[in-house]
């Protein structure tokens, strides 16, 4: 049986997690995930994530954090002095029709980013590389967000998930 780290043993508010750690597979593949986005102004961020992106608040851990449910995952938006400093994609949504979502977001004032990438052509605001379609945009703090088309991995030349991930900057 795996040994529970000492810090976890002493915290009552996570007894359930400790028990799961002891009895279930401790690896991360079968656990839920929350993406974290740093913002400077939570009120401004909430307006963007709720009114522009259409996310519904799931919970609020504190006055400086807002959690949203998105598909099977969660997105936590929190106040930080380091907001917008990430120069890579922070969050990607897998959508059925990238072009339709791009059009909808543009109607809400979202401006899309354009990048020069090898083996990729741009069709309007959508970057196309074989069967992969991506579009990138930023939140009010400059965090890079993206859309990618849902697809069967068998549509790519390689079934290696890492190869598919390279399409996502």
C-alpha positions as CSV (number, residue, x, y, z in Angstrom):
1,X,0.0,0.0,0.0
2,X,1.4,3.5,-0.9
3,X,2.6,5.6,2.0
4,X,0.6,8.8,2.6
5,X,2.8,11.9,2.7
6,X,3.0,13.3,6.3
7,X,1.5,16.7,5.4
8,X,-1.7,15.0,4.1
9,X,-2.1,12.9,7.3
10,X,-2.4,16.0,9.5
11,X,-5.0,17.9,7.5
12,X,-8.6,17.0,8.4
13,X,-10.2,18.8,5.4
14,X,-8.7,16.3,3.0
15,X,-9.3,13.0,4.8
16,X,-11.3,11.7,1.9
17,X,-8.4,12.4,-0.5
18,X,-6.0,10.6,1.9
19,X,-8.3,7.6,1.9
20,X,-8.5,7.6,-1.9
21,X,-4.8,7.9,-2.1
22,X,-4.4,4.8,0.1
23,X,-7.0,2.7,-1.7
24,X,-7.0,3.8,-5.3
25,X,-4.5,4.3,-8.0
26,X,-2.4,7.3,-6.9
27,X,-1.4,8.3,-10.4
28,X,-3.0,11.4,-11.9
29,X,-4.5,9.9,-15.0
30,X,-7.8,9.0,-13.3
31,X,-8.2,12.3,-11.4
32,X,-10.0,15.5,-12.2
33,X,-8.1,18.5,-13.3
34,X,-8.4,22.3,-12.9
35,X,-6.7,24.7,-15.1
36,X,-5.5,27.9,-13.4
37,X,-5.6,31.3,-15.0
38,X,-4.0,34.3,-13.2
39,X,-5.8,37.7,-13.7
40,X,-5.2,41.2,-12.2
41,X,-8.9,42.2,-11.8
42,X,-11.3,39.4,-11.0
43,X,-14.4,41.5,-11.8
44,X,-13.1,42.3,-15.3
45,X,-12.1,38.6,-15.7
46,X,-15.5,37.4,-14.6
47,X,-17.2,39.6,-17.1
48,X,-15.0,38.2,-19.9
49,X,-15.2,34.5,-18.9
50,X,-19.0,34.6,-18.1
51,X,-20.4,37.1,-20.7
52,X,-18.0,36.6,-23.6
53,X,-17.0,32.9,-23.2
54,X,-20.3,31.8,-21.7
55,X,-18.9,30.0,-18.7
56,X,-21.1,29.5,-15.6
57,X,-19.6,30.0,-12.1
58,X,-19.3,26.7,-10.3
59,X,-18.0,27.9,-7.0
60,X,-16.1,30.7,-5.4
61,X,-13.3,29.6,-3.1
62,X,-12.5,33.1,-1.9
63,X,-13.0,36.7,-3.0
64,X,-10.0,36.4,-5.2
65,X,-10.9,33.1,-7.0
66,X,-13.7,32.1,-9.3
67,X,-14.1,28.5,-10.4
68,X,-16.0,27.5,-13.6
69,X,-17.1,24.1,-14.8
70,X,-16.1,23.5,-18.4
71,X,-16.9,20.1,-19.8
72,X,-15.4,17.5,-17.6
73,X,-12.8,19.9,-16.2
74,X,-12.7,23.1,-14.2
75,X,-11.1,26.5,-14.8
76,X,-10.1,28.6,-11.8
77,X,-9.5,32.3,-12.4
78,X,-7.5,33.9,-9.6
79,X,-6.0,37.2,-8.7
80,X,-2.2,37.4,-9.1
81,X,0.5,39.9,-9.7
82,X,1.9,37.6,-12.4
83,X,-1.3,37.7,-14.6
84,X,-0.7,37.6,-18.3
85,X,3.0,36.8,-18.1
86,X,2.7,33.3,-19.6
87,X,3.9,33.5,-23.3
88,X,2.4,30.1,-24.2
89,X,-1.2,28.8,-24.5
90,X,-2.7,28.5,-21.0
91,X,-6.0,26.8,-21.8
92,X,-7.4,25.0,-24.8
93,X,-11.1,24.1,-25.4
94,X,-11.7,21.1,-27.6
95,X,-14.8,22.1,-29.7
96,X,-16.8,20.5,-32.5
97,X,-16.6,23.3,-35.0
98,X,-13.7,25.8,-34.6
99,X,-15.0,28.1,-37.3
100,X,-18.4,28.5,-35.7
101,X,-17.0,29.1,-32.2
102,X,-14.6,31.7,-33.7
103,X,-17.5,33.5,-35.4
104,X,-19.5,33.5,-32.2
105,X,-16.6,34.8,-30.1
106,X,-15.8,37.5,-32.7
107,X,-19.4,38.6,-32.5
108,X,-18.7,39.2,-28.8
109,X,-15.6,41.3,-29.6
110,X,-12.9,38.7,-29.3
111,X,-9.8,39.4,-31.5
112,X,-7.8,36.4,-32.6
113,X,-4.1,35.9,-32.7
114,X,-2.2,34.9,-35.9
115,X,1.0,32.9,-35.7
116,X,3.4,31.7,-38.4
117,X,4.0,28.0,-37.9
118,X,5.6,25.4,-40.2
119,X,3.2,23.2,-42.2
120,X,0.3,25.3,-41.2
121,X,-2.0,27.6,-43.3
122,X,-4.3,30.2,-42.0
123,X,-7.9,30.3,-43.1
124,X,-9.2,33.6,-41.6
125,X,-8.5,33.3,-37.9
126,X,-8.2,29.5,-38.0
127,X,-4.8,27.8,-38.3
128,X,-5.0,24.5,-40.2
129,X,-2.4,21.7,-40.2
130,X,-3.9,18.6,-41.8
131,X,-6.9,17.6,-39.9
132,X,-6.0,19.9,-36.9
133,X,-7.7,23.3,-36.6
134,X,-6.6,25.8,-34.0
135,X,-7.5,29.4,-33.1
136,X,-5.9,31.5,-30.4
137,X,-7.2,34.6,-28.6
138,X,-6.3,36.4,-25.3
139,X,-8.3,37.3,-22.2
140,X,-8.2,40.9,-20.9
141,X,-5.0,40.1,-19.0
142,X,-3.2,38.7,-22.1
143,X,-3.5,35.0,-21.1
144,X,-3.4,33.0,-24.4
145,X,-6.5,30.8,-24.8
146,X,-7.2,28.5,-27.7
147,X,-9.7,26.3,-29.5
148,X,-8.9,23.0,-31.2
149,X,-11.2,20.8,-33.2
150,X,-12.5,17.6,-31.7
151,X,-11.1,14.8,-33.7
152,X,-10.3,11.1,-33.7
153,X,-6.6,10.6,-33.0
154,X,-6.6,8.1,-35.9
155,X,-7.0,11.1,-38.2
156,X,-3.5,12.3,-37.4
157,X,-0.4,10.7,-39.1
158,X,0.7,9.6,-35.6
159,X,-1.3,8.1,-32.8
160,X,1.1,9.6,-30.3
161,X,-0.8,12.2,-28.2
162,X,2.4,14.3,-28.0
163,X,2.4,14.8,-31.7
164,X,-1.1,16.1,-31.5
165,X,-0.2,18.4,-28.7
166,X,2.5,20.1,-30.8
167,X,-0.3,21.7,-32.8
168,X,-1.2,23.6,-29.6
169,X,1.8,25.9,-29.3
